[in-house]
Amino acid sequence: MLQQKIKEQVGNYVVTPLSHIDESGQFASSVSIRRGVYDRIFRFIPQFASEALANSYALAQARTMVLSNQLN
């Protein structure tokens, strides 16, 4: 993975975006949402031209999931 060590605290969760280059040369994004010792990894379908765009998308999606209480 080409991830930079970006972490963000959202409520009681630590959100870390992840990205990698897929076989088509585009960046795929996913995100780790951690609380305590357990984390959930979510992969997203859209592909992006840059790592920064992929990470921004993953962070935005994670914020939405956490703040709208979709993780329960």
C-alpha positions as CSV (number, residue, x, y, z in Angstrom):
1,M,0.0,0.0,0.0
2,L,1.2,3.5,-0.7
3,Q,-0.5,5.0,2.2
4,Q,0.8,8.0,4.1
5,K,0.3,7.8,7.8
6,I,-2.8,9.8,8.0
7,K,-4.9,9.3,11.1
8,E,-7.9,11.3,12.2
9,Q,-9.9,11.1,15.4
10,V,-13.7,11.1,14.8
11,G,-15.6,10.7,18.0
12,N,-14.4,7.6,19.7
13,Y,-12.9,6.2,16.5
14,V,-9.5,6.5,14.8
15,V,-9.9,6.7,11.1
16,T,-7.0,5.8,8.7
17,P,-7.4,6.0,4.9
18,L,-5.6,3.4,2.8
19,S,-4.9,3.5,-0.9
20,H,-3.1,1.4,-3.5
21,I,-2.7,1.3,-7.3
22,D,-4.8,-1.3,-9.0
23,E,-4.1,-3.2,-12.2
24,S,-5.5,-0.3,-14.3
25,G,-3.1,2.2,-12.8
26,Q,-5.8,4.0,-10.9
27,F,-5.9,4.4,-7.1
28,A,-8.3,2.3,-5.1
29,S,-9.3,3.5,-1.6
30,S,-10.3,1.8,1.6
31,V,-10.4,2.9,5.2
32,S,-9.7,1.5,8.6
33,I,-12.1,2.6,11.4
34,R,-10.8,1.5,14.8
35,R,-12.2,1.7,18.3
36,G,-10.1,0.0,21.0
37,V,-8.3,-3.0,19.7
38,Y,-10.8,-3.8,16.9
39,D,-11.0,-2.2,13.5
40,R,-13.2,-2.5,10.5
41,I,-11.8,-2.2,6.9
42,F,-14.1,-0.8,4.2
43,R,-13.2,-0.9,0.5
44,F,-14.8,1.5,-1.9
45,I,-15.7,1.0,-5.6
46,P,-14.7,4.4,-7.1
47,Q,-11.2,4.7,-8.5
48,F,-9.1,7.8,-8.5
49,A,-6.4,9.5,-10.5
50,S,-4.3,10.3,-7.4
51,E,-3.5,8.9,-3.9
52,A,-4.6,12.2,-2.4
53,L,-8.1,12.0,-4.0
54,A,-8.5,8.4,-2.9
55,N,-7.5,9.2,0.7
56,S,-9.8,12.2,0.8
57,Y,-12.7,10.1,-0.4
58,A,-12.0,7.4,2.2
59,L,-11.8,10.0,5.0
60,A,-15.1,11.6,4.0
61,Q,-16.9,8.3,3.8
62,A,-15.5,7.2,7.2
63,R,-16.6,10.5,8.8
64,T,-20.1,10.1,7.4
65,M,-20.3,6.5,8.7
66,V,-19.1,7.4,12.2
67,L,-21.1,10.6,12.6
68,S,-24.3,9.1,11.3
69,N,-23.9,6.1,13.6
70,Q,-23.8,3.5,10.8
71,L,-21.2,1.3,12.6
72,N,-23.6,-0.3,15.1
